[in-house]
């Protein structure tokens, strides 16, 4: 159901807004986390910890798209695979550097 909703969202550009993209990403990452073992003694605990960190950053809404993709690819190299819809949703969000360029860095006086 969630995967179908995410796929439909990706296919409907007029519906794509940053907070909904973040919500879907957070939910998909939580679903991926739910399938991982949480024991600290297993070799997969590094993968679980890495995915928890990514989930927390995405849930906060303060994450860098490109860095998040890089971290997920690193976890994949270690044996953790996430659904490709996660990557597609990450591509929807603008990189943090382009967000900074749209805001003025010089304070404006109150008038």
Phi and psi in degrees as GROMACS dihedral restraints (atoms count N, CA, C in turn):
[ dihedral_restraints ]
;  ai    aj    ak    al  type     phi  dphi    fc
    3     4     5     6     1   -64.1    20    10
    4     5     6     7     1   -42.6    20    10
    6     7     8     9     1   -63.5    20    10
    7     8     9    10     1   -38.7    20    10
    9    10    11    12     1   -64.7    20    10
   10    11    12    13     1   -42.5    20    10
   12    13    14    15     1   -63.7    20    10
   13    14    15    16     1   -42.3    20    10
   15    16    17    18     1   -65.2    20    10
   16    17    18    19     1   -40.7    20    10
   18    19    20    21     1   -64.4    20    10
   19    20    21    22     1   -43.9    20    10
   21    22    23    24     1   -62.3    20    10
   22    23    24    25     1   -40.5    20    10
   24    25    26    27     1   -60.7    20    10
   25    26    27    28     1   -44.2    20    10
   27    28    29    30     1   -64.8    20    10
   28    29    30    31     1   -28.9    20    10
   30    31    32    33     1   -87.8    20    10
   31    32    33    34     1     0.4    20    10
   33    34    35    36     1  -124.0    20    10
   34    35    36    37     1    84.1    20    10
   36    37    38    39     1   -57.2    20    10
   37    38    39    40     1   -34.7    20    10
   39    40    41    42     1   -66.0    20    10
   40    41    42    43     1   -19.4    20    10
   42    43    44    45     1   -90.4    20    10
   43    44    45    46     1   -10.7    20    10
   45    46    47    48     1   -80.3    20    10
   46    47    48    49     1   110.9    20    10
   48    49    50    51     1  -130.7    20    10
   49    50    51    52     1   148.2    20    10
   51    52    53    54     1   -53.7    20    10
   52    53    54    55     1   -44.1    20    10
   54    55    56    57     1   -68.1    20    10
   55    56    57    58     1   -33.7    20    10
   57    58    59    60     1   -72.7    20    10
   58    59    60    61     1   -36.8    20    10
   60    61    62    63     1   -60.9    20    10
   61    62    63    64     1   -45.8    20    10
   63    64    65    66     1   -63.3    20    10
   64    65    66    67     1   -40.1    20    10
   66    67    68    69     1   -60.9    20    10
   67    68    69    70     1   -47.1    20    10
   69    70    71    72     1   -64.3    20    10
   70    71    72    73     1   -42.1    20    10
   72    73    74    75     1   -60.5    20    10
   73    74    75    76     1   -46.5    20    10
   75    76    77    78     1   -60.3    20    10
   76    77    78    79     1   -43.1    20    10
   78    79    80    81     1   -67.9    20    10
   79    80    81    82     1   -42.8    20    10
   81    82    83    84     1   -65.3    20    10
   82    83    84    85     1   -40.2    20    10
   84    85    86    87     1   -66.0    20    10
   85    86    87    88     1   -37.3    20    10
   87    88    89    90     1   -64.0    20    10
   88    89    90    91     1   -38.8    20    10
   90    91    92    93     1   -64.5    20    10
   91    92    93    94     1   -39.6    20    10
   93    94    95    96     1   -64.6    20    10
   94    95    96    97     1   -41.4    20    10
   96    97    98    99     1   -62.1    20    10
   97    98    99   100     1   -37.0    20    10
   99   100   101   102     1   -63.7    20    10
  100   101   102   103     1   -22.1    20    10
  102   103   104   105     1   -89.6    20    10
  103   104   105   106     1    -7.8    20    10
  105   106   107   108     1   -93.6    20    10
  106   107   108   109     1   146.8    20    10
  108   109   110   111     1   -70.9    20    10
  109   110   111   112     1   145.5    20    10
  111   112   113   114     1  -105.7    20    10
  112   113   114   115     1     9.2    20    10
  114   115   116   117     1   -72.9    20    10
  115   116   117   118     1   141.7    20    10
  117   118   119   120     1   -77.8    20    10
  118   119   120   121     1   -17.2    20    10
  120   121   122   123     1   -88.5    20    10
  121   122   123   124     1   -14.8    20    10
  123   124   125   126     1   -81.6    20    10
  124   125   126   127     1   155.8    20    10
  126   127   128   129     1   -65.9    20    10
  127   128   129   130     1   -20.6    20    10
  129   130   131   132     1   -80.4    20    10
  130   131   132   133     1    -4.6    20    10
  132   133   134   135     1   -63.7    20    10
  133   134   135   136     1   -30.5    20    10
  135   136   137   138     1   -64.5    20    10
  136   137   138   139     1   -41.2    20    10
  138   139   140   141     1   -65.2    20    10
  139   140   141   142     1   -43.6    20    10
  141   142   143   144     1   -62.5    20    10
  142   143   144   145     1   -45.3    20    10
  144   145   146   147     1   -62.2    20    10
  145   146   147   148     1   -42.2    20    10
  147   148   149   150     1   -63.1    20    10
  148   149   150   151     1   -43.1    20    10
  150   151   152   153     1   -70.1    20    10
  151   152   153   154     1   -35.1    20    10
  153   154   155   156     1   -62.2    20    10
  154   155   156   157     1   -41.4    20    10
  156   157   158   159     1   -62.1    20    10
  157   158   159   160     1   -46.7    20    10
  159   160   161   162     1   -62.0    20    10
  160   161   162   163     1   -44.4    20    10
  162   163   164   165     1   -58.4    20    10
  163   164   165   166     1   -45.5    20    10
  165   166   167   168     1   -62.7    20    10
  166   167   168   169     1   -40.9    20    10
  168   169   170   171     1   -66.1    20    10
  169   170   171   172     1   -43.4    20    10
  171   172   173   174     1   -65.7    20    10
  172   173   174   175     1   -43.1    20    10
  174   175   176   177     1   -60.6    20    10
  175   176   177   178     1   -33.1    20    10
  177   178   179   180     1   -73.7    20    10
  178   179   180   181     1   -17.6    20    10
  180   181   182   183     1    80.6    20    10
  181   182   183   184     1     1.3    20    10
  183   184   185   186     1  -113.9    20    10
  184   185   186   187     1    78.8    20    10
  186   187   188   189     1  -140.5    20    10
  187   188   189   190     1   155.7    20    10
  189   190   191   192     1   -97.5    20    10
  190   191   192   193     1   122.1    20    10
  192   193   194   195     1   -55.3    20    10
  193   194   195   196     1   -51.3    20    10
  195   196   197   198     1   -66.6    20    10
  196   197   198   199     1   -39.6    20    10
  198   199   200   201     1   -66.8    20    10
  199   200   201   202     1   -38.0    20    10
  201   202   203   204     1   -64.1    20    10
  202   203   204   205     1   -42.8    20    10
  204   205   206   207     1   -62.1    20    10
  205   206   207   208     1   -43.4    20    10
  207   208   209   210     1   -60.0    20    10
  208   209   210   211     1   -43.2    20    10
  210   211   212   213     1   -65.5    20    10
  211   212   213   214     1   -41.3    20    10
  213   214   215   216     1   -63.6    20    10
  214   215   216   217     1   -40.7    20    10
  216   217   218   219     1   -63.5    20    10
  217   218   219   220     1   -38.1    20    10
  219   220   221   222     1   -63.2    20    10
  220   221   222   223     1   -43.0    20    10
  222   223   224   225     1   -64.8    20    10
  223   224   225   226     1   -35.6    20    10
  225   226   227   228     1   -61.5    20    10
  226   227   228   229     1   -40.3    20    10
  228   229   230   231     1   -62.9    20    10
  229   230   231   232     1   -22.9    20    10
  231   232   233   234     1   -94.0    20    10
  232   233   234   235     1    -1.9    20    10
  234   235   236   237     1   113.6    20    10
  235   236   237   238     1     3.2    20    10
  237   238   239   240     1  -101.2    20    10
  238   239   240   241     1   124.5    20    10
  240   241   242   243     1  -118.0    20    10
  241   242   243   244     1   131.9    20    10
  243   244   245   246     1  -113.9    20    10
  244   245   246   247     1   161.6    20    10
  246   247   248   249     1   -63.3    20    10
  247   248   249   250     1   142.0    20    10
  249   250   251   252     1   -64.3    20    10
  250   251   252   253     1   -21.2    20    10
  252   253   254   255     1   -61.9    20    10
  253   254   255   256     1   -28.2    20    10
  255   256   257   258     1   -62.7    20    10
  256   257   258   259     1   -43.6    20    10
  258   259   260   261     1   -65.6    20    10
  259   260   261   262     1   -40.6    20    10
  261   262   263   264     1   -63.0    20    10
  262   263   264   265     1   -40.8    20    10
  264   265   266   267     1   -67.6    20    10
  265   266   267   268     1   -38.3    20    10
  267   268   269   270     1   -61.9    20    10
  268   269   270   271     1   -37.3    20    10
  270   271   272   273     1   -65.6    20    10
  271   272   273   274     1   -21.6    20    10
  273   274   275   276     1   -68.3    20    10
  274   275   276   277     1   -34.4    20    10
  276   277   278   279     1   -79.5    20    10
  277   278   279   280     1   140.5    20    10
  279   280   281   282     1   -69.5    20    10
  280   281   282   283     1   147.0    20    10
  282   283   284   285     1   -61.6    20    10
  283   284   285   286     1   150.3    20    10
  285   286   287   288     1   -58.6    20    10
  286   287   288   289     1   -34.7    20    10
  288   289   290   291     1   -64.5    20    10
  289   290   291   292     1   -35.5    20    10
  291   292   293   294     1   -74.3    20    10
  292   293   294   295     1   -25.3    20    10
  294   295   296   297     1   -69.7    20    10
  295   296   297   298     1   -38.7    20    10
  297   298   299   300     1   -65.9    20    10
  298   299   300   301     1   -35.0    20    10
  300   301   302   303     1   -67.5    20    10
  301   302   303   304     1   -21.8    20    10
  303   304   305   306     1   -86.9    20    10
  304   305   306   307     1   -10.9    20    10
  306   307   308   309     1  -107.1    20    10
  307   308   309   310     1   145.4    20    10
  309   310   311   312     1   -78.2    20    10
  310   311   312   313     1   134.4    20    10
  312   313   314   315     1   -90.8    20    10
  313   314   315   316     1   -12.6    20    10
  315   316   317   318     1   -94.1    20    10
  316   317   318   319     1   130.5    20    10
  318   319   320   321     1   -64.9    20    10
  319   320   321   322     1   140.0    20    10
  321   322   323   324     1   -99.7    20    10
  322   323   324   325     1   133.1    20    10
  324   325   326   327     1   -68.8    20    10
  325   326   327   328     1   147.7    20    10
  327   328   329   330     1   -72.5    20    10
  328   329   330   331     1   135.7    20    10
